[in-house]
């Protein structure tokens, strides 16, 4: 009789521990990074940038210990001390393409001797000029990428595929409806 009671208590204890673990897992899952119904990885950071308007055309941006000026050209009433907002967007794509390409190539075991990226952007200025709303202000961006590397042409096809997967700026721009064309040119 005593052994039946002990077995019953052990079974109840086992059930309670199972439910506790299950509840804890649910709580941990719910407390993990969820955003708009998407499960986020644990590798999520909060970026903080501050902007200060210096004029109708200039904003000084500060993040970490770095300051950047976003400004319009003199022809549009600016002081030409920095890239325009639209140029900043495209320059972000160039910078991201550079960083992610280097990371991919390094992970694949290849060396980059040089990497030069030139862009041509089709920009419908109707929205920025307050003429009319534009759904896709940048219908097309073409990147001409000249790379000197020990990777083969076939390896570069894989690099291009992974670049589209991992460059966050490219993903945001593509998801807005912009077509990004990449012309890779292996140079010696």
ABEGO torsion letter per residue (X at the ends): XAAAAAAAAAAAAAAAAAAAAAAAAAAAAAABBBBGGBBBBAABBBBBBBBBBABAABBBBBBEABBBBBBBBAAAGBAGABBBAAAAAAAAAAAAAAAAAAAAAAAAGBBBABBBBBBBBBBBAAAAAGABBBABABABBBBBBBBBBABBAAAAAAAAAAAAAABAAAAAAAAAGBBBBBBBBBBX
